[in-house]
Amino acid sequence: MTGWGDPIHPDTVSSLMPSLIKSHNAPKDGPKPVEPLPRARLHDLRHVHATTLLLAGVPVHVVAARLGHVDPSITPRVYAHVIRAAEASAAEIFAKVIGE
């Protein structure tokens, strides 16, 4: 919301990303970060959020709801690579437990 109570247009927030990343990578005061942030769009943070949740084991339907996917089948299609990685990890954990 703006200071007047109006909603902020999404393009306004998106346009802040390059300047925020630039400020982080080249601060006016203090040291530069060891690893600078890469170029990113605001929408990329949505993917980071979803990927982090899926890798942490949050159920797909919960992630779908957080992303606002009306059709939850969209989420596994978009994030299939993440889900496959989590499934492989689960298989490795199971094999380790059985092998002990």
GULOSE-151468 format. One record per residue (C-alpha): residue number from 1; residue in one letter; x, y, z. Coordinates in nm, 2 decimals. Example, Ala and Ser with C-alpha at 12.3 -4.5 7.8 and 13.67 -1.06 7.14 Angstrom:
// residues 2
nr	rest	east	north	up
1	A	1.23	-0.45	0.78
2	S	1.37	-0.11	0.71
END
This chain:
// residues 100
nr	rest	east	north	up
1	M	0.00	0.00	0.00
2	T	0.11	0.35	-0.07
3	G	0.12	0.62	0.19
4	W	-0.23	0.72	0.06
5	G	-0.37	0.37	0.11
6	D	-0.37	0.28	-0.26
7	P	-0.24	-0.06	-0.37
8	I	0.11	-0.06	-0.52
9	H	0.13	-0.15	-0.88
10	P	0.33	-0.47	-0.94
11	D	0.56	-0.30	-1.19
12	T	0.66	-0.06	-0.92
13	V	0.78	-0.34	-0.69
14	S	0.94	-0.52	-0.99
15	S	1.14	-0.22	-1.09
16	L	1.30	-0.20	-0.74
17	M	1.48	-0.53	-0.78
18	P	1.77	-0.41	-0.99
19	S	1.84	-0.12	-0.76
20	L	1.81	-0.34	-0.45
21	I	2.05	-0.59	-0.59
22	K	2.29	-0.31	-0.70
23	S	2.28	-0.16	-0.35
24	H	2.36	-0.50	-0.20
25	N	2.64	-0.57	-0.43
26	A	2.80	-0.23	-0.41
27	P	2.71	-0.08	-0.07
28	K	2.79	0.29	-0.01
29	D	2.91	0.20	0.34
30	G	3.08	-0.12	0.45
31	P	3.24	-0.41	0.27
32	K	3.11	-0.56	-0.05
33	P	2.96	-0.91	-0.02
34	V	3.19	-1.20	-0.07
35	E	2.94	-1.34	-0.33
36	P	2.74	-1.07	-0.51
37	L	2.38	-1.14	-0.59
38	P	2.31	-1.22	-0.95
39	R	2.06	-1.03	-1.17
40	A	1.71	-1.14	-1.07
41	R	1.35	-1.04	-1.12
42	L	1.09	-1.02	-0.85
43	H	0.92	-1.32	-1.01
44	D	1.24	-1.52	-0.95
45	L	1.18	-1.49	-0.57
46	R	0.85	-1.67	-0.62
47	H	1.04	-1.97	-0.77
48	V	1.30	-1.96	-0.50
49	H	1.02	-1.97	-0.24
50	A	0.85	-2.26	-0.41
51	T	1.17	-2.46	-0.46
52	T	1.29	-2.40	-0.10
53	L	0.95	-2.53	0.03
54	L	0.95	-2.83	-0.19
55	L	1.31	-2.93	-0.11
56	A	1.22	-2.89	0.26
57	G	0.95	-3.15	0.22
58	V	0.64	-2.93	0.22
59	P	0.36	-3.11	0.04
60	V	0.30	-3.01	-0.32
61	H	-0.06	-2.91	-0.25
62	V	0.05	-2.68	0.03
63	V	0.30	-2.51	-0.20
64	A	0.04	-2.49	-0.48
65	A	-0.19	-2.31	-0.24
66	R	0.08	-2.06	-0.13
67	L	0.15	-1.98	-0.49
68	G	-0.21	-1.93	-0.56
69	H	-0.23	-2.21	-0.82
70	V	-0.60	-2.26	-0.88
71	D	-0.52	-2.60	-1.04
72	P	-0.27	-2.78	-0.81
73	S	-0.15	-2.99	-1.10
74	I	0.04	-2.69	-1.23
75	T	0.28	-2.70	-0.94
76	P	0.43	-3.05	-1.01
77	R	0.46	-2.97	-1.38
78	V	0.65	-2.64	-1.32
79	Y	0.86	-2.78	-1.04
80	A	0.90	-3.14	-1.16
81	H	1.28	-3.12	-1.15
82	V	1.27	-3.02	-0.78
83	I	1.02	-3.30	-0.69
84	R	1.24	-3.56	-0.87
85	A	1.54	-3.45	-0.67
86	A	1.34	-3.48	-0.35
87	E	1.22	-3.83	-0.45
88	A	1.58	-3.93	-0.52
89	S	1.68	-3.80	-0.18
90	A	1.40	-4.00	-0.02
91	A	1.51	-4.31	-0.19
92	E	1.87	-4.26	-0.07
93	I	1.75	-4.21	0.29
94	F	1.54	-4.53	0.27
95	A	1.83	-4.73	0.12
96	K	2.06	-4.61	0.40
97	V	1.81	-4.70	0.67
98	I	1.75	-5.04	0.53
99	G	2.12	-5.10	0.49
100	E	2.19	-5.03	0.86
END
